[in-house]
Every structure is written in C-alpha cells, then in structure tokens.
Amino acid sequence: MFEEQHEFVFGVRERSVGATAVVEVTGELDVVAAASVSVRLDELTAGSRPDVVLDLRGVTFMDCGGLSCLVRVRKRVLDRGGRLGIVSDSPPVLRLLRLTRMTRAFALHNDLASALAAPGGPAEHPDANGAIA
C-alpha cells in the first residue's frame, strides 16, 4: 500500500491601484484554496461599493470550489453596488466559465489595464466580456 502525497499549491497577492483592490491568484484554485481566498475576498467586499479586480492569469487549475468562490464574490459585490472585474487568459479558468455558461456573468478582461479602466462592472455591462467569448 502506498500513500499519495497531495501538495496544494496556490498563492494570493493583493495590492491597491487607486480605490481598486487587485487580487492576484496563482496556482490551483480548488476547493481548498477557495476556502482561504474567500475569507479575504469577504473582507474586501464587506463595505459599500467595493471595487475589486481578480487577476486569474496565473491560475493553472480551477474546480467547482474556485467557481463557487467567484460566484460568491460576484454576488457580494453586486449586492453592495460595487464593481468586479476578472482578468484571465488562463485556459482552465476560461474553459470552466464557458462550460458552466458563466462568461456573461462576469466582466472578463484580457489584461489588467482594461479591467482597471472599465467604467462599471457586470451590473452595468452584463454582456461586457472583453475579447473573451
């Protein structure tokens, strides 16, 4: 009998660009990582009119836990009249969003500059998905 070793590899960096919180997630955004990331995202979206950009370009894997995290932060931001942008060119992220037909639920951007420059979030532009289809 052998034991399988699992190493959960993910990273989160946060910075402010003006009034926008930019959260960069790298590695595997699975159910384990999502639990940790969600705690911080809940803090960032607790106030009124939160302005958050999630940079997921470094995500190498995303499962239903990661998707659930994105849906939760989206709901919290919209409920508080805020703005949420997602930056991703990551095939695993985009594939899951397409398979679950969630691409229109998020304001998707190819780069950080366009996400930061966007005038509003999904509530203002429900079909705004940048160059990602």
C-alpha positions as CSV (number, residue, x, y, z in Angstrom):
1,M,0.0,0.0,0.0
2,F,1.3,3.5,-0.8
3,E,0.2,6.9,0.4
4,E,-0.4,9.5,-2.1
5,Q,1.1,12.9,-1.3
6,H,-1.0,16.0,-2.3
7,E,0.5,19.3,-2.3
8,F,-1.9,22.2,-2.6
9,V,-0.1,25.0,-4.4
10,F,-1.6,28.4,-4.7
11,G,-0.7,32.0,-4.0
12,V,-2.5,35.2,-3.4
13,R,-1.1,38.7,-3.6
14,E,-3.1,41.8,-3.0
15,R,-2.4,45.4,-3.8
16,S,-4.3,48.7,-4.3
17,V,-4.5,50.6,-7.5
18,G,-6.3,53.8,-6.6
19,A,-9.5,52.7,-4.9
20,T,-9.4,49.3,-6.6
21,A,-8.3,46.1,-4.7
22,V,-6.4,43.9,-7.2
23,V,-6.1,40.3,-6.0
24,E,-3.8,38.1,-8.0
25,V,-4.3,34.4,-7.6
26,T,-1.8,31.9,-8.9
27,G,-1.7,28.1,-9.0
28,E,-4.6,25.8,-8.2
29,L,-7.9,27.5,-7.3
30,D,-9.6,24.4,-6.0
31,V,-11.9,23.8,-3.0
32,V,-9.0,24.1,-0.5
33,A,-7.6,27.3,-1.9
34,A,-11.0,28.8,-2.5
35,A,-11.7,28.5,1.2
36,S,-8.7,30.6,2.1
37,V,-9.2,33.1,-0.8
38,S,-12.9,33.5,0.1
39,V,-12.0,34.7,3.6
40,R,-10.0,37.6,2.3
41,L,-12.5,38.4,-0.5
42,D,-15.3,38.5,2.0
43,E,-13.3,41.2,3.9
44,L,-12.6,43.2,0.7
45,T,-16.3,43.1,-0.2
46,A,-17.8,43.9,3.2
47,G,-18.1,47.6,2.7
48,S,-20.3,49.6,0.4
49,R,-19.4,49.9,-3.3
50,P,-16.4,47.5,-3.3
51,D,-14.1,47.8,-6.3
52,V,-12.3,44.5,-6.9
53,V,-10.3,43.1,-9.8
54,L,-9.3,39.4,-9.6
55,D,-6.3,38.6,-11.7
56,L,-6.5,34.9,-12.5
57,R,-3.9,34.8,-15.3
58,G,-1.7,32.6,-13.1
59,V,-4.3,30.1,-12.3
60,T,-3.3,26.6,-13.6
61,F,-6.4,24.7,-12.4
62,M,-9.8,25.6,-11.2
63,D,-12.6,23.4,-10.0
64,C,-16.1,23.9,-8.7
65,G,-14.7,25.3,-5.4
66,G,-12.9,28.0,-7.4
67,L,-16.0,28.7,-9.4
68,S,-18.1,28.9,-6.3
69,C,-15.7,31.5,-4.9
70,L,-16.0,33.6,-8.0
71,V,-19.8,33.4,-7.9
72,R,-19.8,34.4,-4.2
73,V,-17.6,37.4,-4.6
74,R,-19.7,38.5,-7.6
75,K,-22.9,38.3,-5.5
76,R,-21.3,40.2,-2.6
77,V,-20.0,43.0,-4.9
78,L,-23.3,43.4,-6.8
79,D,-25.4,43.4,-3.6
80,R,-23.2,46.3,-2.4
81,G,-23.3,48.3,-5.6
82,G,-19.7,47.6,-6.4
83,R,-17.6,46.6,-9.4
84,L,-15.9,43.3,-10.1
85,G,-13.6,42.6,-13.0
86,I,-11.8,39.4,-13.8
87,V,-8.6,39.3,-15.7
88,S,-7.8,35.9,-17.3
89,D,-6.2,34.3,-20.3
90,S,-5.9,31.0,-18.3
91,P,-7.3,28.1,-20.3
92,P,-8.5,26.2,-17.2
93,V,-10.4,29.3,-15.9
94,L,-11.9,30.2,-19.3
95,R,-12.9,26.6,-20.0
96,L,-14.8,26.2,-16.8
97,L,-16.5,29.5,-17.2
98,R,-17.5,28.6,-20.7
99,L,-18.7,25.1,-19.8
100,T,-20.9,26.5,-17.0
101,R,-22.1,29.3,-19.2
102,M,-20.8,31.9,-16.8
103,T,-18.8,34.0,-19.2
104,R,-21.6,36.6,-19.4
105,A,-22.0,36.7,-15.6
106,F,-18.5,38.3,-15.2
107,A,-16.8,41.3,-16.7
108,L,-13.9,39.4,-18.3
109,H,-10.7,41.2,-19.5
110,N,-7.6,40.1,-21.2
111,D,-5.3,42.4,-19.2
112,L,-5.2,44.3,-16.0
113,A,-5.2,47.8,-17.7
114,S,-8.5,47.2,-19.4
115,A,-10.0,45.8,-16.1
116,L,-8.9,48.9,-14.2
117,A,-10.2,51.2,-16.9
118,A,-13.6,49.6,-17.2
119,P,-16.3,52.1,-16.2
120,G,-18.5,49.6,-14.5
121,G,-19.0,46.0,-13.6
122,P,-21.3,43.3,-14.7
123,A,-24.3,45.1,-13.4
124,E,-23.7,48.0,-15.7
125,H,-22.5,45.9,-18.6
126,P,-24.0,42.4,-18.3
127,D,-22.6,41.4,-21.7
128,A,-19.2,43.0,-21.3
129,N,-16.7,40.2,-21.7
130,G,-13.9,42.0,-23.4
131,A,-12.3,40.0,-26.2
132,I,-13.1,36.7,-24.5
133,A,-16.1,34.8,-25.8
